Amino acid sequence: MKYIGIVRTTNPEALGEPPAALFEAIDKQSAEAGAKLLAGGPMFKTGIGRVRGGKLTLDGPYTETKEVIAGYAMYELDSDEEMIAFTRDFLEIHRQHWPEWEGEVEVIELGDGLG
């Protein structure tokens, strides 16, 4: 099954360069869990486009917000339970290797695509 994890931070001011040890620990976790990384990486600029009341508005880049999508990762795992455990461990790795980071991960199961 394919999943995407959307990583959000609640303290965008701490979004400096993540420690190298964090990425090393995530790579090790992925290998140990048998998780296949399909795509992923950090996300930097943020902006919003919306249509409301028939009007188009665009804000950004760097719109003011209390919460920023800081990255994403698409993984293939065998079950929802494995993805839940993987996400819990992923957050624990952040807590250990980047203690000033605050955030959350939203997990979404992906379909097979169109057609």
Rosetta constraint file for C-alpha pairs under 8 A:
AtomPair CA 1 CA 76 HARMONIC 5.45 0.50
AtomPair CA 1 CA 77 HARMONIC 5.47 0.50
AtomPair CA 1 CA 78 HARMONIC 5.63 0.50
AtomPair CA 1 CA 79 HARMONIC 6.43 0.50
AtomPair CA 1 CA 109 HARMONIC 7.39 0.50
AtomPair CA 1 CA 110 HARMONIC 7.66 0.50
AtomPair CA 2 CA 74 HARMONIC 6.98 0.50
AtomPair CA 2 CA 75 HARMONIC 5.71 0.50
AtomPair CA 2 CA 76 HARMONIC 4.41 0.50
AtomPair CA 2 CA 77 HARMONIC 6.49 0.50
AtomPair CA 2 CA 109 HARMONIC 5.96 0.50
AtomPair CA 2 CA 110 HARMONIC 5.38 0.50
AtomPair CA 2 CA 111 HARMONIC 7.46 0.50
AtomPair CA 3 CA 74 HARMONIC 5.54 0.50
AtomPair CA 3 CA 75 HARMONIC 5.32 0.50
AtomPair CA 3 CA 76 HARMONIC 6.26 0.50
AtomPair CA 3 CA 77 HARMONIC 7.74 0.50
AtomPair CA 3 CA 83 HARMONIC 7.72 0.50
AtomPair CA 3 CA 107 HARMONIC 6.66 0.50
AtomPair CA 3 CA 108 HARMONIC 5.51 0.50
AtomPair CA 3 CA 109 HARMONIC 4.39 0.50
AtomPair CA 3 CA 110 HARMONIC 5.31 0.50
AtomPair CA 4 CA 72 HARMONIC 6.84 0.50
AtomPair CA 4 CA 73 HARMONIC 5.56 0.50
AtomPair CA 4 CA 74 HARMONIC 4.25 0.50
AtomPair CA 4 CA 75 HARMONIC 6.31 0.50
AtomPair CA 4 CA 107 HARMONIC 5.75 0.50
AtomPair CA 4 CA 108 HARMONIC 5.34 0.50
AtomPair CA 4 CA 109 HARMONIC 6.54 0.50
AtomPair CA 4 CA 110 HARMONIC 6.90 0.50
AtomPair CA 5 CA 72 HARMONIC 5.46 0.50
AtomPair CA 5 CA 73 HARMONIC 5.24 0.50
AtomPair CA 5 CA 74 HARMONIC 6.36 0.50
AtomPair CA 5 CA 105 HARMONIC 5.91 0.50
AtomPair CA 5 CA 106 HARMONIC 5.50 0.50
AtomPair CA 5 CA 107 HARMONIC 4.52 0.50
AtomPair CA 5 CA 108 HARMONIC 6.50 0.50
AtomPair CA 6 CA 69 HARMONIC 6.92 0.50
AtomPair CA 6 CA 70 HARMONIC 7.95 0.50
AtomPair CA 6 CA 71 HARMONIC 6.25 0.50
AtomPair CA 6 CA 72 HARMONIC 4.66 0.50
AtomPair CA 6 CA 73 HARMONIC 6.90 0.50
AtomPair CA 6 CA 105 HARMONIC 5.37 0.50
AtomPair CA 6 CA 106 HARMONIC 5.07 0.50
AtomPair CA 6 CA 107 HARMONIC 6.46 0.50
AtomPair CA 7 CA 69 HARMONIC 5.80 0.50
AtomPair CA 7 CA 70 HARMONIC 5.61 0.50
AtomPair CA 7 CA 71 HARMONIC 5.05 0.50
AtomPair CA 7 CA 72 HARMONIC 5.63 0.50
AtomPair CA 7 CA 103 HARMONIC 7.21 0.50
AtomPair CA 7 CA 104 HARMONIC 5.91 0.50
AtomPair CA 7 CA 105 HARMONIC 4.53 0.50
AtomPair CA 7 CA 106 HARMONIC 6.63 0.50
AtomPair CA 8 CA 67 HARMONIC 6.52 0.50
AtomPair CA 8 CA 68 HARMONIC 5.42 0.50
AtomPair CA 8 CA 69 HARMONIC 4.32 0.50
AtomPair CA 8 CA 70 HARMONIC 5.34 0.50
AtomPair CA 8 CA 71 HARMONIC 7.11 0.50
AtomPair CA 8 CA 103 HARMONIC 5.33 0.50
AtomPair CA 8 CA 104 HARMONIC 5.30 0.50
AtomPair CA 8 CA 105 HARMONIC 6.17 0.50
AtomPair CA 8 CA 106 HARMONIC 7.98 0.50
AtomPair CA 9 CA 67 HARMONIC 5.68 0.50
AtomPair CA 9 CA 68 HARMONIC 5.42 0.50
AtomPair CA 9 CA 69 HARMONIC 6.48 0.50
AtomPair CA 9 CA 70 HARMONIC 6.27 0.50
AtomPair CA 9 CA 101 HARMONIC 7.23 0.50
AtomPair CA 9 CA 102 HARMONIC 5.59 0.50
AtomPair CA 9 CA 103 HARMONIC 3.96 0.50
AtomPair CA 9 CA 104 HARMONIC 6.45 0.50
AtomPair CA 10 CA 66 HARMONIC 6.11 0.50
AtomPair CA 10 CA 67 HARMONIC 4.66 0.50
AtomPair CA 10 CA 68 HARMONIC 6.69 0.50
AtomPair CA 10 CA 102 HARMONIC 5.64 0.50
AtomPair CA 10 CA 103 HARMONIC 5.21 0.50
AtomPair CA 11 CA 15 HARMONIC 7.36 0.50
AtomPair CA 11 CA 66 HARMONIC 7.28 0.50
AtomPair CA 11 CA 67 HARMONIC 7.02 0.50
AtomPair CA 11 CA 101 HARMONIC 7.00 0.50
AtomPair CA 11 CA 102 HARMONIC 6.01 0.50
AtomPair CA 11 CA 103 HARMONIC 7.45 0.50
AtomPair CA 12 CA 66 HARMONIC 7.46 0.50
AtomPair CA 12 CA 67 HARMONIC 6.92 0.50
AtomPair CA 12 CA 68 HARMONIC 6.34 0.50
AtomPair CA 14 CA 100 HARMONIC 7.02 0.50
AtomPair CA 14 CA 101 HARMONIC 6.51 0.50
AtomPair CA 15 CA 70 HARMONIC 7.93 0.50
AtomPair CA 15 CA 101 HARMONIC 7.71 0.50
AtomPair CA 18 CA 22 HARMONIC 6.90 0.50
AtomPair CA 18 CA 98 HARMONIC 7.13 0.50
AtomPair CA 19 CA 23 HARMONIC 7.30 0.50
AtomPair CA 19 CA 97 HARMONIC 7.11 0.50
AtomPair CA 19 CA 98 HARMONIC 6.82 0.50
AtomPair CA 20 CA 24 HARMONIC 6.41 0.50
AtomPair CA 21 CA 25 HARMONIC 6.07 0.50
AtomPair CA 21 CA 97 HARMONIC 6.56 0.50
AtomPair CA 22 CA 26 HARMONIC 6.24 0.50
AtomPair CA 22 CA 93 HARMONIC 6.85 0.50
AtomPair CA 22 CA 94 HARMONIC 6.67 0.50
AtomPair CA 22 CA 97 HARMONIC 5.39 0.50
AtomPair CA 22 CA 98 HARMONIC 7.06 0.50
AtomPair CA 23 CA 27 HARMONIC 6.12 0.50
AtomPair CA 24 CA 28 HARMONIC 6.25 0.50
AtomPair CA 25 CA 29 HARMONIC 6.07 0.50
AtomPair CA 25 CA 93 HARMONIC 6.80 0.50
AtomPair CA 26 CA 30 HARMONIC 6.13 0.50
AtomPair CA 26 CA 90 HARMONIC 6.79 0.50
AtomPair CA 26 CA 93 HARMONIC 7.16 0.50
AtomPair CA 27 CA 31 HARMONIC 6.33 0.50
AtomPair CA 28 CA 32 HARMONIC 6.17 0.50
AtomPair CA 29 CA 33 HARMONIC 6.04 0.50
AtomPair CA 29 CA 86 HARMONIC 7.99 0.50
AtomPair CA 29 CA 89 HARMONIC 7.80 0.50
AtomPair CA 29 CA 90 HARMONIC 7.72 0.50
AtomPair CA 30 CA 34 HARMONIC 6.05 0.50
AtomPair CA 30 CA 35 HARMONIC 5.00 0.50
AtomPair CA 30 CA 36 HARMONIC 7.09 0.50
AtomPair CA 30 CA 37 HARMONIC 7.56 0.50
AtomPair CA 31 CA 35 HARMONIC 6.34 0.50
AtomPair CA 31 CA 36 HARMONIC 7.97 0.50
AtomPair CA 33 CA 86 HARMONIC 7.26 0.50
AtomPair CA 34 CA 77 HARMONIC 7.31 0.50
AtomPair CA 35 CA 75 HARMONIC 6.24 0.50
AtomPair CA 35 CA 76 HARMONIC 5.79 0.50
AtomPair CA 35 CA 77 HARMONIC 5.37 0.50
AtomPair CA 36 CA 75 HARMONIC 5.45 0.50
AtomPair CA 36 CA 76 HARMONIC 5.05 0.50
AtomPair CA 36 CA 77 HARMONIC 6.87 0.50
AtomPair CA 37 CA 73 HARMONIC 7.20 0.50
AtomPair CA 37 CA 74 HARMONIC 6.00 0.50
AtomPair CA 37 CA 75 HARMONIC 4.61 0.50
AtomPair CA 37 CA 76 HARMONIC 6.59 0.50
AtomPair CA 38 CA 73 HARMONIC 7.56 0.50
AtomPair CA 38 CA 74 HARMONIC 5.25 0.50
AtomPair CA 38 CA 75 HARMONIC 5.51 0.50
AtomPair CA 38 CA 76 HARMONIC 7.07 0.50
AtomPair CA 39 CA 73 HARMONIC 5.76 0.50
AtomPair CA 39 CA 74 HARMONIC 5.15 0.50
AtomPair CA 39 CA 75 HARMONIC 7.39 0.50
AtomPair CA 40 CA 71 HARMONIC 7.25 0.50
AtomPair CA 40 CA 72 HARMONIC 5.19 0.50
AtomPair CA 40 CA 73 HARMONIC 3.94 0.50
AtomPair CA 40 CA 74 HARMONIC 5.97 0.50
AtomPair CA 41 CA 71 HARMONIC 5.52 0.50
AtomPair CA 41 CA 72 HARMONIC 5.72 0.50
AtomPair CA 41 CA 73 HARMONIC 6.42 0.50
AtomPair CA 42 CA 70 HARMONIC 5.72 0.50
AtomPair CA 42 CA 71 HARMONIC 4.01 0.50
AtomPair CA 42 CA 72 HARMONIC 6.58 0.50
AtomPair CA 43 CA 69 HARMONIC 6.85 0.50
AtomPair CA 43 CA 70 HARMONIC 4.97 0.50
AtomPair CA 43 CA 71 HARMONIC 4.78 0.50
AtomPair CA 43 CA 72 HARMONIC 7.58 0.50
AtomPair CA 44 CA 70 HARMONIC 6.51 0.50
AtomPair CA 45 CA 61 HARMONIC 5.77 0.50
AtomPair CA 45 CA 62 HARMONIC 5.76 0.50
AtomPair CA 46 CA 60 HARMONIC 6.39 0.50
AtomPair CA 46 CA 61 HARMONIC 5.25 0.50
AtomPair CA 46 CA 62 HARMONIC 5.12 0.50
AtomPair CA 46 CA 63 HARMONIC 6.24 0.50
AtomPair CA 46 CA 68 HARMONIC 7.44 0.50
AtomPair CA 46 CA 69 HARMONIC 7.82 0.50
AtomPair CA 47 CA 58 HARMONIC 7.36 0.50
AtomPair CA 47 CA 59 HARMONIC 5.38 0.50
AtomPair CA 47 CA 60 HARMONIC 4.08 0.50
AtomPair CA 47 CA 61 HARMONIC 4.61 0.50
AtomPair CA 47 CA 62 HARMONIC 6.04 0.50
AtomPair CA 47 CA 63 HARMONIC 5.60 0.50
AtomPair CA 48 CA 58 HARMONIC 5.70 0.50
AtomPair CA 48 CA 59 HARMONIC 5.07 0.50
AtomPair CA 48 CA 60 HARMONIC 6.38 0.50
AtomPair CA 48 CA 61 HARMONIC 7.99 0.50
AtomPair CA 48 CA 63 HARMONIC 7.51 0.50
AtomPair CA 49 CA 56 HARMONIC 7.27 0.50
AtomPair CA 49 CA 57 HARMONIC 5.69 0.50
AtomPair CA 49 CA 58 HARMONIC 4.34 0.50
AtomPair CA 49 CA 59 HARMONIC 6.34 0.50
AtomPair CA 50 CA 56 HARMONIC 5.77 0.50
AtomPair CA 50 CA 57 HARMONIC 5.48 0.50
AtomPair CA 50 CA 58 HARMONIC 6.59 0.50
AtomPair CA 51 CA 55 HARMONIC 5.36 0.50
AtomPair CA 51 CA 56 HARMONIC 4.54 0.50
AtomPair CA 51 CA 57 HARMONIC 6.48 0.50
AtomPair CA 52 CA 56 HARMONIC 6.74 0.50
AtomPair CA 59 CA 63 HARMONIC 6.09 0.50
AtomPair CA 77 CA 82 HARMONIC 6.52 0.50
AtomPair CA 77 CA 83 HARMONIC 6.48 0.50
AtomPair CA 78 CA 82 HARMONIC 6.66 0.50
AtomPair CA 79 CA 83 HARMONIC 6.48 0.50
AtomPair CA 80 CA 84 HARMONIC 6.15 0.50
AtomPair CA 81 CA 85 HARMONIC 6.24 0.50
AtomPair CA 82 CA 86 HARMONIC 5.96 0.50
AtomPair CA 83 CA 87 HARMONIC 6.01 0.50
AtomPair CA 84 CA 88 HARMONIC 6.22 0.50
AtomPair CA 85 CA 89 HARMONIC 6.23 0.50
AtomPair CA 86 CA 90 HARMONIC 6.04 0.50
AtomPair CA 87 CA 91 HARMONIC 6.21 0.50
AtomPair CA 87 CA 105 HARMONIC 7.38 0.50
AtomPair CA 87 CA 107 HARMONIC 7.99 0.50
AtomPair CA 88 CA 92 HARMONIC 6.29 0.50
AtomPair CA 89 CA 93 HARMONIC 6.15 0.50
AtomPair CA 90 CA 94 HARMONIC 6.49 0.50
AtomPair CA 91 CA 95 HARMONIC 6.29 0.50
AtomPair CA 91 CA 104 HARMONIC 7.64 0.50
AtomPair CA 91 CA 105 HARMONIC 7.79 0.50
AtomPair CA 92 CA 96 HARMONIC 6.23 0.50
AtomPair CA 93 CA 97 HARMONIC 5.98 0.50
AtomPair CA 93 CA 98 HARMONIC 7.97 0.50
AtomPair CA 94 CA 98 HARMONIC 5.27 0.50
AtomPair CA 94 CA 99 HARMONIC 6.89 0.50
AtomPair CA 94 CA 101 HARMONIC 7.20 0.50
AtomPair CA 95 CA 99 HARMONIC 4.94 0.50
AtomPair CA 95 CA 100 HARMONIC 7.99 0.50
AtomPair CA 95 CA 101 HARMONIC 7.27 0.50
